[in-house]
Each structure stands twice: as structure tokens, then as C-alpha cells.
Amino acid sequence: MKKIVLAAAFAATASTAFAGNVSEPVMEAPVLVAEPTGSSSANLVLPAILLVLIGAVAANN
């Protein structure tokens, strides 16, 4: 009796495991990321200024 119940449980889970349809898959367009054309030294200006200011404050104390 246990085998019949177990077989019925497996049959029920196997029949609901199919999660698709027969239509053709839709391909999405690839995402293009534009790279910035500026130089990377622009990212170093603010930290350099902060280091100079911290050094000036530390030298005065």
C-alpha cells in the first residue's frame, strides 16, 4: 500500500514539473554599455585635494 501511495506522489510531482510551453523562445536584444571617453585622472582630483587639506591641517597642529 505504501508503494502505491509513493508511486502516486511521484506521478503527481512529475506531471506538474513541466513548466514550459511549445512556443519559440524570445531572444532579447543585447545590452550595450557606453564607456566614458574622459580620462581616469578626473577621478583623482578630489581625493588629492582632500589629502593636501588633511596634510595642511596636520602640519599646523
TORTI-722938 format. One record per residue: residue number from 1; residue in one letter; x, y, z of N, C-alpha, C, CB in turn. Coordinates in steps of 0.2 Angstrom, whole numbers, plus 5000, padded with zeros to 4 digits. Atoms other than C-alpha are relative to their C-alpha. Glycine has a CB too. Example, Ala and Ser with C-alpha at 12.3 -4.5 7.8 and 13.67 -1.06 7.14 Angstrom:
# TORTI-722938
+-----+------+------+------+------+------+------+------+------+------+------+------+------+------+
:  nr : rest :  nxx :  nyy :  nzz : caxx : cayy : cazz :  cxx :  cyy :  czz : cbxx : cbyy : cbzz :
+-----+------+------+------+------+------+------+------+------+------+------+------+------+------+
:   1 :    a : 5004 : 4994 : 5000 : 5062 : 4978 : 5039 : 5004 : 5006 : 5000 : 4995 : 5000 : 5006 :
:   2 :    s : 4996 : 4994 : 4999 : 5068 : 4995 : 5036 : 4996 : 5005 : 5003 : 5002 : 5002 : 4993 :
+-----+------+------+------+------+------+------+------+------+------+------+------+------+------+
***
This chain:
# TORTI-722938
+-----+------+------+------+------+------+------+------+------+------+------+------+------+------+
:  nr : rest :  nxx :  nyy :  nzz : caxx : cayy : cazz :  cxx :  cyy :  czz : cbxx : cbyy : cbzz :
+-----+------+------+------+------+------+------+------+------+------+------+------+------+------+
:   1 :    m : 5004 : 4994 : 5000 : 5000 : 5000 : 5000 : 5004 : 5006 : 5000 : 4995 : 5000 : 5006 :
:   2 :    k : 4996 : 4994 : 5000 : 5014 : 5012 : 5004 : 5003 : 5001 : 4993 : 5006 : 4999 : 5005 :
:   3 :    k : 4997 : 4999 : 5007 : 5022 : 5009 : 4987 : 4995 : 5003 : 4995 : 5002 : 4993 : 4997 :
:   4 :    i : 5005 : 4996 : 5005 : 5006 : 5014 : 4978 : 4999 : 5007 : 5002 : 4993 : 4996 : 5001 :
:   5 :    v : 5000 : 4993 : 4998 : 5005 : 5030 : 4988 : 5006 : 5004 : 4998 : 4999 : 5000 : 5008 :
:   6 :    l : 4994 : 4997 : 5002 : 5023 : 5033 : 4985 : 5000 : 5001 : 4992 : 5006 : 4996 : 5002 :
:   7 :    a : 5000 : 4999 : 5007 : 5021 : 5030 : 4966 : 4995 : 5005 : 4998 : 4998 : 4993 : 4997 :
:   8 :    a : 5005 : 4995 : 5001 : 5005 : 5041 : 4966 : 5003 : 5007 : 5001 : 4994 : 4999 : 5004 :
:   9 :    a : 4997 : 4994 : 4999 : 5015 : 5055 : 4974 : 5005 : 5002 : 4995 : 5003 : 5000 : 5007 :
:  10 :    f : 4995 : 4998 : 5005 : 5029 : 5054 : 4962 : 4997 : 5001 : 4993 : 5005 : 4994 : 4999 :
:  11 :    a : 5004 : 4998 : 5006 : 5017 : 5054 : 4947 : 4997 : 5007 : 5000 : 4995 : 4994 : 4999 :
:  12 :    a : 5003 : 4994 : 4999 : 5009 : 5069 : 4954 : 5005 : 5006 : 4999 : 4996 : 5001 : 5007 :
:  13 :    t : 4995 : 4995 : 5000 : 5025 : 5079 : 4956 : 5003 : 5000 : 4993 : 5005 : 4998 : 5005 :
:  14 :    a : 4997 : 5000 : 5007 : 5032 : 5073 : 4939 : 4995 : 5003 : 4995 : 5001 : 4993 : 4998 :
:  15 :    s : 5005 : 4997 : 5005 : 5016 : 5079 : 4930 : 5000 : 5008 : 5001 : 4993 : 4997 : 5001 :
:  16 :    t : 5000 : 4992 : 5000 : 5017 : 5097 : 4937 : 5007 : 5003 : 5000 : 4998 : 5001 : 5007 :
:  17 :    a : 4993 : 4997 : 5000 : 5036 : 5098 : 4935 : 5001 : 5003 : 4993 : 5005 : 4994 : 5001 :
:  18 :    f : 4999 : 4997 : 5006 : 5034 : 5103 : 4917 : 4998 : 5007 : 5000 : 4996 : 4996 : 4994 :
:  19 :    a : 5002 : 4993 : 4999 : 5035 : 5122 : 4917 : 5002 : 5004 : 4994 : 5004 : 5003 : 5006 :
:  20 :    g : 4998 : 4997 : 5006 : 5036 : 5127 : 4899 : 4994 : 5000 : 4995 : 5006 : 4998 : 4997 :
:  21 :    n : 5005 : 5001 : 5005 : 5026 : 5128 : 4883 : 5004 : 4999 : 4993 : 4996 : 5006 : 4999 :
:  22 :    v : 4997 : 5002 : 5006 : 5030 : 5124 : 4865 : 5001 : 5006 : 4995 : 4995 : 4995 : 4996 :
:  23 :    s : 4998 : 4994 : 5004 : 5032 : 5142 : 4858 : 5007 : 5001 : 5000 : 4996 : 5006 : 5003 :
:  24 :    e : 4992 : 4998 : 5001 : 5049 : 5148 : 4852 : 5002 : 5005 : 5005 : 5001 : 5002 : 4993 :
:  25 :    p : 4998 : 4995 : 4996 : 5059 : 5157 : 4864 : 5002 : 5006 : 4997 : 5007 : 4997 : 5004 :
:  26 :    v : 4999 : 4993 : 5002 : 5060 : 5176 : 4863 : 5007 : 5002 : 5002 : 4995 : 5004 : 5002 :
:  27 :    m : 4993 : 4998 : 4999 : 5078 : 5182 : 4861 : 5000 : 5008 : 5001 : 5005 : 4998 : 4995 :
:  28 :    e : 5000 : 4993 : 4999 : 5081 : 5199 : 4869 : 5006 : 5003 : 4997 : 5000 : 5002 : 5008 :
:  29 :    a : 4995 : 4997 : 5003 : 5092 : 5212 : 4861 : 5006 : 5001 : 5006 : 4998 : 5007 : 4998 :
:  30 :    p : 4994 : 4999 : 4996 : 5110 : 5213 : 4869 : 5000 : 5007 : 5003 : 5006 : 4998 : 4997 :
:  31 :    v : 4999 : 4994 : 4997 : 5113 : 5227 : 4881 : 5007 : 5003 : 4999 : 4998 : 5000 : 5008 :
:  32 :    l : 4994 : 4997 : 5002 : 5126 : 5239 : 4875 : 5002 : 5006 : 5006 : 5000 : 5003 : 4993 :
:  33 :    v : 4998 : 4995 : 4995 : 5136 : 5249 : 4889 : 5005 : 5005 : 4996 : 5003 : 4997 : 5006 :
:  34 :    a : 4996 : 4995 : 5003 : 5144 : 5265 : 4883 : 5006 : 5002 : 5005 : 4996 : 5007 : 4998 :
:  35 :    e : 4995 : 4998 : 4996 : 5161 : 5268 : 4890 : 5001 : 5007 : 5000 : 5007 : 4996 : 4998 :
:  36 :    p : 4999 : 4992 : 5000 : 5165 : 5286 : 4896 : 5007 : 5001 : 4996 : 5001 : 5002 : 5007 :
:  37 :    t : 4994 : 4999 : 5004 : 5178 : 5294 : 4885 : 5005 : 5005 : 5004 : 4998 : 5004 : 4994 :
:  38 :    g : 4996 : 4996 : 4996 : 5185 : 5305 : 4899 : 5006 : 4996 : 5002 : 4997 : 5004 : 5005 :
:  39 :    s : 4994 : 5003 : 4997 : 5202 : 5302 : 4907 : 4999 : 4997 : 5007 : 5006 : 5004 : 5000 :
:  40 :    s : 5002 : 5003 : 4993 : 5203 : 5292 : 4923 : 5004 : 5005 : 5005 : 5003 : 4993 : 5001 :
:  41 :    s : 4997 : 4995 : 4995 : 5214 : 5307 : 4931 : 4994 : 5004 : 5003 : 5005 : 5004 : 4997 :
:  42 :    a : 5006 : 4996 : 4997 : 5197 : 5316 : 4934 : 4998 : 4997 : 5006 : 4995 : 5001 : 4995 :
:  43 :    n : 5002 : 5004 : 4994 : 5193 : 5303 : 4947 : 5005 : 5001 : 5006 : 4999 : 4993 : 4999 :
:  44 :    l : 4995 : 4999 : 4995 : 5209 : 5308 : 4957 : 5000 : 5007 : 5003 : 5006 : 4997 : 4997 :
:  45 :    v : 4999 : 4993 : 4998 : 5207 : 5326 : 4959 : 4997 : 5002 : 5007 : 4996 : 5005 : 4995 :
:  46 :    l : 5003 : 4998 : 4993 : 5195 : 5327 : 4974 : 5004 : 4996 : 5005 : 4993 : 4997 : 5000 :
:  47 :    p : 4996 : 5003 : 4995 : 5205 : 5314 : 4984 : 5007 : 5003 : 5001 : 5001 : 4992 : 4998 :
:  48 :    a : 4994 : 4996 : 5000 : 5221 : 5323 : 4980 : 4999 : 5006 : 5004 : 5003 : 5001 : 4993 :
:  49 :    i : 5001 : 4994 : 4997 : 5214 : 5339 : 4986 : 4998 : 4999 : 5008 : 4994 : 5004 : 4997 :
:  50 :    l : 5002 : 5002 : 4993 : 5207 : 5331 : 5002 : 5007 : 4998 : 5004 : 4995 : 4994 : 5000 :
:  51 :    l : 4994 : 5002 : 4996 : 5224 : 5323 : 5006 : 5005 : 5006 : 5001 : 5004 : 4996 : 4995 :
:  52 :    v : 4996 : 4994 : 4998 : 5233 : 5340 : 5004 : 4997 : 5004 : 5006 : 5000 : 5005 : 4993 :
:  53 :    l : 5003 : 4997 : 4995 : 5220 : 5348 : 5015 : 5001 : 4997 : 5007 : 4993 : 5001 : 4999 :
:  54 :    i : 4999 : 5003 : 4994 : 5222 : 5335 : 5028 : 5008 : 5000 : 5003 : 4999 : 4992 : 5000 :
:  55 :    g : 4993 : 4999 : 4999 : 5241 : 5336 : 5027 : 5001 : 5007 : 5003 : 5004 : 4999 : 4994 :
:  56 :    a : 4999 : 4993 : 4998 : 5240 : 5355 : 5029 : 4997 : 5001 : 5008 : 4996 : 5005 : 4996 :
:  57 :    v : 5003 : 5000 : 4993 : 5229 : 5353 : 5045 : 5004 : 4997 : 5005 : 4993 : 4997 : 5000 :
:  58 :    a : 4995 : 5004 : 4996 : 5241 : 5340 : 5052 : 5006 : 5004 : 5001 : 5001 : 4993 : 4997 :
:  59 :    a : 4994 : 4996 : 4999 : 5256 : 5351 : 5049 : 4999 : 5006 : 5005 : 5002 : 5002 : 4993 :
:  60 :    n : 5001 : 4994 : 4996 : 5248 : 5366 : 5058 : 4999 : 4998 : 5008 : 4994 : 5004 : 4998 :
:  61 :    n : 5001 : 5002 : 4993 : 5244 : 5355 : 5074 : 5006 : 4998 : 5003 : 4995 : 4995 : 5000 :
+-----+------+------+------+------+------+------+------+------+------+------+------+------+------+
***
